[in-house]
Amino acid sequence: MKKQFMLSMIALLILASNTWARSREVNIGVKGMVCGFCAQGIEKKFKSQAAVDQIKVSLGEKQVKLTLKDGADISDDVIRKLLAESGYNVEKIQRN
């Protein structure tokens, strides 16, 4: 019984580590984005961050989607700071 439990735990840890190694996504709701110039400024700001692999800005949905590099992260505080420096406010941050 203990052996089966240990094997189950090892399998769970392997699955968890594989999930962590994949790129992660951060979806950000942004207040104040109204034009293409807004989107370009936000893209430029986030592309300069080492943790960011890709960025997609949707004006219609007022969303910024970040794909992070494997093993990298960017804190919510940094996200808020970067957007505030660009003149925008964060509505919500959701991580996948």
ZAMI-362661 format. One record per residue: residue in one letter; residue number from 1; x, y, z of N, C-alpha, C, O in turn. Coordinates in pm, 1 decimal. Example, Ala and Ser with C-alpha at 12.3 -4.5 7.8 and 13.67 -1.06 7.14 Angstrom:
! residues 2
+----+-----+----------+----------+----------+----------+----------+----------+----------+----------+----------+----------+----------+----------+
| aa |   i |      n.u |      n.v |      n.w |     ca.u |     ca.v |     ca.w |      c.u |      c.v |      c.w |      o.u |      o.v |      o.w |
+----+-----+----------+----------+----------+----------+----------+----------+----------+----------+----------+----------+----------+----------+
|  A |   1 |   1319.0 |   -569.0 |    780.0 |   1230.0 |   -450.0 |    780.0 |   1320.0 |   -330.0 |    780.0 |   1423.6 |   -331.9 |    846.5 |
|  S |   2 |   1285.0 |   -225.0 |    708.0 |   1367.0 |   -106.0 |    714.0 |   1290.0 |      3.0 |    787.0 |   1340.9 |    113.8 |    803.9 |
+----+-----+----------+----------+----------+----------+----------+----------+----------+----------+----------+----------+----------+----------+
***
This chain:
! residues 96
+----+-----+----------+----------+----------+----------+----------+----------+----------+----------+----------+----------+----------+----------+
| aa |   i |      n.u |      n.v |      n.w |     ca.u |     ca.v |     ca.w |      c.u |      c.v |      c.w |      o.u |      o.v |      o.w |
+----+-----+----------+----------+----------+----------+----------+----------+----------+----------+----------+----------+----------+----------+
|  M |   1 |     82.3 |   -117.9 |      0.0 |      0.0 |      0.0 |      0.0 |     88.0 |    126.0 |      0.0 |     62.4 |    219.9 |    -75.3 |
|  K |   2 |    191.8 |    127.2 |     85.1 |    279.7 |    242.7 |     90.7 |    354.8 |    260.4 |    -41.0 |    377.2 |    372.8 |    -85.8 |
|  K |   3 |    392.9 |    150.4 |   -101.6 |    466.3 |    157.2 |   -228.5 |    377.9 |    218.8 |   -336.9 |    424.9 |    302.6 |   -414.0 |
|  Q |   4 |    253.3 |    179.7 |   -343.9 |    159.9 |    233.7 |   -442.9 |    137.7 |    383.6 |   -418.5 |    131.5 |    461.8 |   -513.3 |
|  F |   5 |    125.9 |    422.6 |   -293.0 |    109.7 |    563.9 |   -259.0 |    231.6 |    644.4 |   -303.1 |    218.1 |    752.4 |   -360.7 |
|  M |   6 |    350.7 |    591.2 |   -275.7 |    474.4 |    660.0 |   -313.6 |    484.9 |    674.3 |   -465.0 |    525.5 |    779.4 |   -514.6 |
|  L |   7 |    449.0 |    570.3 |   -538.3 |    452.0 |    578.0 |   -684.4 |    353.1 |    682.3 |   -735.4 |    382.6 |    755.5 |   -829.9 |
|  S |   8 |    237.4 |    688.8 |   -673.7 |    137.8 |    789.4 |   -711.7 |    191.0 |    930.6 |   -685.7 |    172.6 |   1020.5 |   -767.8 |
|  M |   9 |    255.9 |    949.0 |   -572.8 |    310.9 |   1080.1 |   -539.3 |    422.2 |   1119.8 |   -636.7 |    430.3 |   1235.6 |   -677.6 |
|  I |  10 |    506.3 |   1026.0 |   -673.3 |    614.0 |   1054.0 |   -768.1 |    555.5 |   1092.8 |   -903.4 |    602.0 |   1187.7 |   -966.5 |
|  A |  11 |    454.2 |   1019.9 |   -947.6 |    389.2 |   1051.9 |  -1074.8 |    327.8 |   1191.4 |  -1070.5 |    337.1 |   1266.6 |  -1167.5 |
|  L |  12 |    265.9 |   1225.6 |   -959.6 |    206.1 |   1358.6 |   -943.6 |    313.0 |   1467.4 |   -948.6 |    292.3 |   1571.0 |  -1011.7 |
|  L |  13 |    425.5 |   1445.9 |   -884.1 |    534.3 |   1542.6 |   -886.4 |    591.7 |   1560.4 |  -1026.7 |    625.5 |   1671.9 |  -1066.4 |
|  I |  14 |    602.6 |   1452.6 |  -1100.5 |    652.3 |   1460.0 |  -1238.8 |    556.0 |   1540.9 |  -1324.0 |    598.8 |   1626.5 |  -1401.4 |
|  L |  15 |    426.9 |   1515.0 |  -1310.6 |    327.5 |   1591.8 |  -1386.2 |    330.4 |   1739.1 |  -1348.6 |    319.7 |   1825.8 |  -1435.4 |
|  A |  16 |    344.6 |   1767.3 |  -1222.0 |    348.7 |   1906.2 |  -1176.6 |    472.5 |   1976.9 |  -1229.7 |    464.4 |   2093.1 |  -1269.7 |
|  S |  17 |    585.8 |   1909.8 |  -1230.9 |    707.9 |   1974.0 |  -1280.1 |    700.3 |   1998.0 |  -1430.2 |    754.0 |   2097.8 |  -1478.3 |
|  N |  18 |    635.5 |   1910.0 |  -1505.7 |    618.1 |   1931.6 |  -1648.9 |    526.9 |   2049.9 |  -1674.7 |    551.1 |   2126.4 |  -1768.1 |
|  T |  19 |    424.4 |   2066.7 |  -1595.9 |    334.0 |   2180.2 |  -1610.1 |    407.7 |   2309.2 |  -1578.9 |    389.5 |   2408.5 |  -1649.4 |
|  W |  20 |    490.3 |   2310.5 |  -1475.5 |    564.0 |   2430.9 |  -1437.7 |    663.3 |   2470.4 |  -1546.2 |    687.0 |   2589.5 |  -1566.7 |
|  A |  21 |    722.0 |   2373.5 |  -1616.3 |    824.1 |   2401.8 |  -1716.5 |    765.8 |   2466.0 |  -1842.2 |    838.3 |   2532.7 |  -1916.0 |
|  R |  22 |    638.8 |   2447.5 |  -1867.6 |    577.1 |   2505.5 |  -1986.0 |    563.1 |   2656.3 |  -1972.2 |    563.8 |   2711.4 |  -1862.1 |
|  S |  23 |    550.5 |   2720.5 |  -2086.5 |    524.8 |   2864.2 |  -2084.4 |    394.1 |   2890.2 |  -2012.4 |    298.3 |   2813.9 |  -2025.1 |
|  R |  24 |    391.2 |   2997.1 |  -1937.7 |    269.4 |   3033.7 |  -1866.6 |    214.1 |   3160.6 |  -1927.7 |    287.3 |   3240.7 |  -1985.8 |
|  E |  25 |     84.8 |   3177.5 |  -1913.6 |     17.9 |   3294.6 |  -1967.8 |    -35.3 |   3382.1 |  -1855.2 |    -80.4 |   3333.4 |  -1751.5 |
|  V |  26 |    -28.8 |   3511.9 |  -1878.7 |    -85.2 |   3609.2 |  -1786.9 |   -179.8 |   3696.5 |  -1868.4 |   -138.5 |   3759.5 |  -1965.7 |
|  N |  27 |   -306.1 |   3699.9 |  -1828.6 |   -405.5 |   3783.8 |  -1894.8 |   -433.9 |   3903.7 |  -1805.2 |   -462.7 |   3889.6 |  -1686.4 |
|  I |  28 |   -425.0 |   4021.9 |  -1865.5 |   -437.6 |   4145.6 |  -1788.9 |   -549.9 |   4230.2 |  -1848.1 |   -548.0 |   4262.3 |  -1966.9 |
|  G |  29 |   -646.3 |   4265.6 |  -1766.4 |   -749.8 |   4360.6 |  -1806.3 |   -696.7 |   4500.3 |  -1782.6 |   -650.5 |   4531.3 |  -1672.8 |
|  V |  30 |   -702.6 |   4586.7 |  -1886.3 |   -641.7 |   4719.2 |  -1879.1 |   -746.0 |   4827.7 |  -1903.2 |   -823.3 |   4820.3 |  -1998.7 |
|  K |  31 |   -747.7 |   4928.0 |  -1816.6 |   -834.4 |   5044.8 |  -1833.6 |   -756.7 |   5153.4 |  -1906.9 |   -640.0 |   5178.9 |  -1877.1 |
|  G |  32 |   -823.6 |   5217.2 |  -2003.5 |   -763.9 |   5332.2 |  -2069.0 |   -706.1 |   5308.9 |  -2206.8 |   -665.5 |   5404.4 |  -2272.9 |
|  M |  33 |   -701.1 |   5183.6 |  -2252.4 |   -651.5 |   5156.0 |  -2387.6 |   -760.5 |   5190.4 |  -2488.6 |   -871.3 |   5137.1 |  -2481.8 |
|  V |  34 |   -728.6 |   5280.1 |  -2582.6 |   -831.5 |   5319.3 |  -2678.8 |   -783.7 |   5320.7 |  -2823.9 |   -866.2 |   5332.3 |  -2914.6 |
|  C |  35 |   -652.5 |   5309.3 |  -2848.5 |   -605.2 |   5321.9 |  -2986.2 |   -483.5 |   5233.7 |  -3012.3 |   -427.3 |   5173.7 |  -2920.8 |
|  G |  36 |   -445.0 |   5227.6 |  -3137.2 |   -328.5 |   5149.4 |  -3177.3 |   -199.7 |   5200.3 |  -3115.2 |   -109.0 |   5122.2 |  -3086.6 |
|  F |  37 |   -191.3 |   5330.6 |  -3094.2 |    -73.5 |   5387.6 |  -3030.2 |    -61.6 |   5336.3 |  -2886.3 |     48.2 |   5309.8 |  -2837.4 |
|  C |  38 |   -176.0 |   5323.0 |  -2820.0 |   -177.6 |   5266.4 |  -2683.6 |   -118.6 |   5124.8 |  -2685.3 |    -32.5 |   5090.8 |  -2604.1 |
|  A |  39 |   -166.4 |   5044.0 |  -2779.0 |   -121.6 |   4904.9 |  -2789.9 |     27.9 |   4897.4 |  -2817.7 |     97.4 |   4814.6 |  -2758.9 |
|  Q |  40 |     78.4 |   4982.6 |  -2906.4 |    221.8 |   4982.2 |  -2939.0 |    307.0 |   5017.7 |  -2817.6 |    411.8 |   4957.3 |  -2794.5 |
|  G |  41 |    261.6 |   5115.6 |  -2740.6 |    336.1 |   5155.4 |  -2621.3 |    343.4 |   5043.8 |  -2518.5 |    447.9 |   5020.7 |  -2457.6 |
|  I |  42 |    231.2 |   4974.8 |  -2499.7 |    227.8 |   4863.9 |  -2403.5 |    314.9 |   4748.8 |  -2452.3 |    389.3 |   4689.9 |  -2374.0 |
|  E |  43 |    306.1 |   4716.4 |  -2581.4 |    389.9 |   4609.4 |  -2636.9 |    537.8 |   4640.1 |  -2616.4 |    613.9 |   4553.2 |  -2573.8 |
|  K |  44 |    577.7 |   4760.4 |  -2645.7 |    717.9 |   4799.9 |  -2630.7 |    763.3 |   4787.3 |  -2485.3 |    872.9 |   4738.6 |  -2457.8 |
|  K |  45 |    679.6 |   4830.8 |  -2394.0 |    712.5 |   4827.1 |  -2251.5 |    735.3 |   4683.1 |  -2203.6 |    832.0 |   4655.5 |  -2132.7 |
|  F |  46 |    645.6 |   4591.7 |  -2242.9 |    656.1 |   4453.6 |  -2194.9 |    760.1 |   4371.7 |  -2270.3 |    817.6 |   4278.7 |  -2213.7 |
|  K |  47 |    785.2 |   4404.2 |  -2396.1 |    888.8 |   4332.3 |  -2471.4 |   1027.0 |   4354.1 |  -2411.5 |   1117.2 |   4273.1 |  -2432.6 |
|  S |  48 |   1044.2 |   4462.4 |  -2337.5 |   1173.8 |   4490.7 |  -2276.3 |   1197.7 |   4406.1 |  -2150.6 |   1307.3 |   4407.5 |  -2094.6 |
|  Q |  49 |   1096.4 |   4333.7 |  -2107.3 |   1108.0 |   4250.7 |  -1986.8 |   1164.1 |   4113.0 |  -2021.5 |   1114.6 |   4047.3 |  -2113.1 |
|  A |  50 |   1266.0 |   4069.5 |  -1949.8 |   1333.2 |   3942.2 |  -1978.4 |   1239.6 |   3822.0 |  -1967.0 |   1258.1 |   3723.2 |  -2038.0 |
|  A |  51 |   1140.9 |   3828.5 |  -1880.2 |   1051.4 |   3714.4 |  -1857.4 |    948.4 |   3695.7 |  -1968.2 |    891.4 |   3587.4 |  -1981.7 |
|  V |  52 |    923.9 |   3799.5 |  -2047.6 |    816.5 |   3795.8 |  -2147.2 |    867.0 |   3736.6 |  -2278.9 |    963.9 |   3784.6 |  -2337.6 |
|  D |  53 |    798.4 |   3631.3 |  -2323.4 |    830.5 |   3568.8 |  -2451.0 |    748.3 |   3632.3 |  -2563.4 |    802.4 |   3668.2 |  -2668.0 |
|  Q |  54 |    617.0 |   3645.8 |  -2541.1 |    527.4 |   3705.0 |  -2640.4 |    425.9 |   3793.2 |  -2570.7 |    394.4 |   3775.1 |  -2453.1 |
|  I |  55 |    375.0 |   3890.1 |  -2647.6 |    269.9 |   3977.1 |  -2596.4 |    166.9 |   3998.2 |  -2706.4 |    201.1 |   4017.1 |  -2823.1 |
|  K |  56 |     41.1 |   3994.4 |  -2666.9 |    -69.1 |   4019.9 |  -2759.5 |   -163.3 |   4118.8 |  -2692.3 |   -210.4 |   4095.4 |  -2581.0 |
|  V |  57 |   -190.5 |   4230.1 |  -2761.2 |   -278.0 |   4333.2 |  -2707.2 |   -407.0 |   4334.3 |  -2788.1 |   -403.8 |   4341.9 |  -2910.9 |
|  S |  58 |   -520.2 |   4326.8 |  -2719.2 |   -651.2 |   4333.3 |  -2782.9 |   -721.6 |   4460.3 |  -2736.9 |   -765.9 |   4470.5 |  -2622.5 |
|  L |  59 |   -731.1 |   4557.8 |  -2829.0 |   -798.9 |   4683.0 |  -2795.2 |   -946.4 |   4660.5 |  -2768.7 |  -1002.0 |   4716.5 |  -2674.2 |
|  G |  60 |  -1010.9 |   4577.9 |  -2852.2 |  -1153.6 |   4552.6 |  -2838.3 |  -1191.6 |   4493.1 |  -2704.0 |  -1293.7 |   4528.8 |  -2645.4 |
|  E |  61 |  -1108.9 |   4402.8 |  -2656.5 |  -1135.5 |   4337.0 |  -2528.5 |  -1067.0 |   4407.4 |  -2411.2 |  -1088.1 |   4371.6 |  -2295.3 |
|  K |  62 |   -984.7 |   4507.8 |  -2442.8 |   -908.2 |   4578.7 |  -2338.7 |   -824.5 |   4480.6 |  -2256.1 |   -820.4 |   4485.9 |  -2133.2 |
|  Q |  63 |   -757.6 |   4390.3 |  -2330.3 |   -678.7 |   4284.7 |  -2267.8 |   -535.4 |   4285.3 |  -2320.0 |   -509.8 |   4317.1 |  -2436.2 |
|  V |  64 |   -443.1 |   4249.6 |  -2231.7 |   -305.1 |   4224.3 |  -2267.5 |   -276.6 |   4080.2 |  -2226.5 |   -300.5 |   4041.9 |  -2112.0 |
|  K |  65 |   -226.0 |   4001.3 |  -2319.4 |   -194.0 |   3861.4 |  -2290.9 |    -42.8 |   3844.2 |  -2303.0 |     14.9 |   3865.8 |  -2409.6 |
|  L |  66 |     20.1 |   3805.1 |  -2192.8 |    162.7 |   3779.1 |  -2190.7 |    187.3 |   3629.2 |  -2190.2 |    121.6 |   3555.8 |  -2116.4 |
|  T |  67 |    279.9 |   3584.0 |  -2270.4 |    329.7 |   3447.6 |  -2261.3 |    470.0 |   3457.8 |  -2205.0 |    556.6 |   3523.6 |  -2262.8 |
|  L |  68 |    492.1 |   3392.5 |  -2092.0 |    621.0 |   3401.0 |  -2024.2 |    715.3 |   3292.7 |  -2073.4 |    671.9 |   3185.3 |  -2114.9 |
|  K |  69 |    843.1 |   3321.3 |  -2068.4 |    945.1 |   3223.8 |  -2105.5 |    945.7 |   3110.7 |  -2003.5 |    905.7 |   3128.8 |  -1888.5 |
|  D |  70 |    991.2 |   2994.7 |  -2046.8 |    998.4 |   2878.4 |  -1958.3 |   1076.7 |   2911.6 |  -1831.7 |   1189.3 |   2960.9 |  -1837.1 |
|  G |  71 |   1014.6 |   2883.4 |  -1718.9 |   1078.5 |   2903.8 |  -1589.9 |   1084.4 |   3048.7 |  -1543.3 |   1134.9 |   3076.5 |  -1434.5 |
|  A |  72 |   1033.4 |   3141.1 |  -1624.1 |   1038.5 |   3283.0 |  -1587.8 |    905.8 |   3326.6 |  -1527.1 |    803.4 |   3260.3 |  -1543.7 |
|  D |  73 |    909.4 |   3438.4 |  -1457.1 |    787.5 |   3493.2 |  -1398.9 |    799.5 |   3645.2 |  -1395.6 |    909.2 |   3700.4 |  -1402.8 |
|  I |  74 |    687.4 |   3710.1 |  -1384.8 |    680.4 |   3854.7 |  -1367.7 |    571.7 |   3879.5 |  -1263.0 |    460.5 |   3827.9 |  -1274.1 |
|  S |  75 |    604.4 |   3957.1 |  -1164.0 |    510.8 |   3974.9 |  -1052.5 |    396.1 |   4067.7 |  -1091.2 |    407.0 |   4147.5 |  -1184.2 |
|  D |  76 |    287.2 |   4055.2 |  -1018.1 |    172.8 |   4143.7 |  -1038.4 |    212.3 |   4289.0 |  -1013.1 |    164.8 |   4379.3 |  -1081.9 |
|  D |  77 |    298.5 |   4311.3 |   -915.2 |    343.1 |   4447.7 |   -885.0 |    419.5 |   4509.0 |  -1002.6 |    401.3 |   4626.5 |  -1034.5 |
|  V |  78 |    504.2 |   4429.5 |  -1066.4 |    579.2 |   4478.1 |  -1182.9 |    483.6 |   4507.7 |  -1298.1 |    498.5 |   4608.9 |  -1366.5 |
|  I |  79 |    385.8 |   4420.1 |  -1320.0 |    286.6 |   4442.4 |  -1425.3 |    212.9 |   4573.6 |  -1400.7 |    198.5 |   4655.3 |  -1491.6 |
|  R |  80 |    166.8 |   4593.1 |  -1279.1 |     95.5 |   4717.2 |  -1245.0 |    184.1 |   4840.3 |  -1264.5 |    138.7 |   4942.5 |  -1316.2 |
|  K |  81 |    309.6 |   4830.3 |  -1223.5 |    403.5 |   4941.8 |  -1235.5 |    427.8 |   4976.1 |  -1382.7 |    425.2 |   5093.3 |  -1420.2 |
|  L |  82 |    451.5 |   4875.0 |  -1465.7 |    477.7 |   4899.4 |  -1607.9 |    358.1 |   4965.7 |  -1675.6 |    374.6 |   5057.7 |  -1755.6 |
|  L |  83 |    238.9 |   4919.2 |  -1643.4 |    119.7 |   4978.2 |  -1703.0 |     94.2 |   5118.7 |  -1649.9 |     52.3 |   5206.6 |  -1725.3 |
|  A |  84 |    118.7 |   5140.8 |  -1522.6 |    101.3 |   5275.0 |  -1465.0 |    200.0 |   5373.3 |  -1529.0 |    164.2 |   5487.6 |  -1557.5 |
|  E |  85 |    323.3 |   5329.0 |  -1551.5 |    423.1 |   5413.4 |  -1617.3 |    380.8 |   5449.3 |  -1759.5 |    419.7 |   5553.5 |  -1812.2 |
|  S |  86 |    301.1 |   5362.5 |  -1820.9 |    251.9 |   5385.9 |  -1956.8 |    121.6 |   5465.7 |  -1957.5 |     72.9 |   5504.6 |  -2063.6 |
|  G |  87 |     65.1 |   5490.2 |  -1838.5 |    -56.0 |   5570.1 |  -1828.1 |   -185.7 |   5491.3 |  -1820.8 |   -292.7 |   5545.7 |  -1848.2 |
|  Y |  88 |   -177.8 |   5364.4 |  -1784.3 |   -296.3 |   5278.4 |  -1779.8 |   -313.4 |   5217.0 |  -1641.3 |   -219.3 |   5212.9 |  -1562.0 |
|  N |  89 |   -433.5 |   5170.0 |  -1613.5 |   -463.8 |   5103.3 |  -1487.9 |   -501.0 |   4958.5 |  -1513.1 |   -557.6 |   4924.6 |  -1617.0 |
|  V |  90 |   -468.9 |   4874.5 |  -1417.7 |   -499.5 |   4732.1 |  -1426.2 |   -636.9 |   4706.4 |  -1364.3 |   -664.0 |   4748.3 |  -1251.7 |
|  E |  91 |   -722.8 |   4637.8 |  -1438.4 |   -852.5 |   4594.5 |  -1383.0 |   -837.8 |   4461.9 |  -1311.8 |   -887.9 |   4444.5 |  -1200.6 |
|  K |  92 |   -768.4 |   4367.1 |  -1376.3 |   -749.3 |   4236.2 |  -1316.2 |   -628.8 |   4169.6 |  -1379.7 |   -588.7 |   4202.7 |  -1491.2 |
|  I |  93 |   -572.1 |   4074.9 |  -1306.5 |   -462.2 |   3993.5 |  -1356.4 |   -499.6 |   3847.9 |  -1330.8 |   -530.0 |   3809.2 |  -1218.0 |
|  Q |  94 |   -496.8 |   3768.9 |  -1436.1 |   -531.1 |   3627.0 |  -1425.0 |   -417.7 |   3545.5 |  -1484.1 |   -371.9 |   3571.7 |  -1595.4 |
|  R |  95 |   -373.2 |   3447.1 |  -1409.0 |   -263.3 |   3360.7 |  -1453.7 |   -316.8 |   3222.4 |  -1491.5 |   -402.0 |   3165.6 |  -1423.1 |
|  N |  96 |   -264.9 |   3171.3 |  -1600.4 |   -302.1 |   3035.9 |  -1647.1 |   -181.7 |   2945.3 |  -1640.9 |   -191.1 |   2827.6 |  -1675.6 |
+----+-----+----------+----------+----------+----------+----------+----------+----------+----------+----------+----------+----------+----------+
***
